[in-house]
Amino acid sequence: MQNPLPHSIAGNTFWVFPERCLFWEDTSTLIIADLHLGKTGHFRKAGIGVPQTIYKADLQRLMAMLYLCKANRLIIVGDFTHSTINKEMELFLRWRKDFSSLHIDLVKGNHDILEAAWYKEAAIQEHEWEMQENGFVFRHETKKSKASVISGELYTFTGHVHPGIVLKGVGKQSLKLPCFYFTPTHCILPAFSRFTGMYTVHPSKGEVAYASTDAEIIRIG
């Protein structure tokens, strides 16, 4: 794994990892979005043969990053789960026991539709629309942001759109990669799950994207 790259916002350092997560150094917090827990199980219930190894690999990657960063907190910026309860949720509850001291905050997204009892059993702190922390705002979608967030008074972290960026080479070759998309007012995180699509972003002047090959980070802009 390549070393992460630092990105500074308002005097805070956020380490950008190729594993599609941010580590907020100042608060020992790992930040992810769009894990979509249970998505592969949802497809299998519909008769589509998606292997469960995809979900297990995502969870193992999350565990490795928590250990590597020595994080004592996890912020999930929406779409932690994908649909109704299935066996993958049971696997997560077993995984959770190994990280019982980890504080988890979930800013709920459009896919987070489970009953409150399940989140309570998983020891997850729910936030219905947003969470504010140390001068930053965490929301799943920017369209529901308050006026103060839209105006840029508080820097905002979101997910939802699964940003990706196209890298072009010689001979009309191109490659689309998931990316972190930083603007002067907000950051859109890539989907942590590898079983997702991507929405192409086009950084403008003053904006920065960090493309992830899953092995290294490439700074663009």
HELIX and SHEET records of a PDB file:
HELIX    1   1 GLU A   25  THR A   27  5                                   3    
HELIX    2   2 LYS A   39  LYS A   45  1                                   7    
HELIX    3   3 THR A   53  CYS A   69  1                                  17    
HELIX    4   4 LYS A   87  LYS A   97  1                                  11    
HELIX    5   5 ALA A  116  GLU A  121  1                                   6    
HELIX    6   6 THR A  142  LYS A  144  5                                   3    
HELIX    7   7 ALA A  147  ILE A  150  1                                   4    
HELIX    8   8 VAL A  170  LYS A  172  5                                   3    
SHEET    1   A 7 LEU A   5  ILE A   9  0                                        
SHEET    2   A 7 ASN A  12  PHE A  17 -1                                        
SHEET    3   A 7 CYS A  21  TRP A  24 -1                                        
SHEET    4   A 7 THR A  29  ILE A  32 -1                                        
SHEET    5   A 7 ARG A  73  ILE A  76  1                                        
SHEET    6   A 7 HIS A 103  VAL A 107  1                                        
SHEET    7   A 7 ILE A 124  HIS A 127  1                                        
SHEET    1   B 7 GLU A 130  GLU A 133  0                                        
SHEET    2   B 7 PHE A 136  ARG A 139 -1                                        
SHEET    3   B 7 TYR A 155  THR A 158  1                                        
SHEET    4   B 7 HIS A 186  ILE A 188  1                                        
SHEET    5   B 7 SER A 174  PHE A 182 -1                                        
SHEET    6   B 7 PRO A 163  LYS A 168 -1                                        
SHEET    7   B 7 TYR A 199  THR A 200  1                                        
SHEET    1   C 7 GLU A 130  GLU A 133  0                                        
SHEET    2   C 7 PHE A 136  ARG A 139 -1                                        
SHEET    3   C 7 TYR A 155  THR A 158  1                                        
SHEET    4   C 7 HIS A 186  ILE A 188  1                                        
SHEET    5   C 7 SER A 174  PHE A 182 -1                                        
SHEET    6   C 7 VAL A 208  SER A 212 -1                                        
SHEET    7   C 7 ILE A 217  ILE A 220 -1                                        
END                                                                             
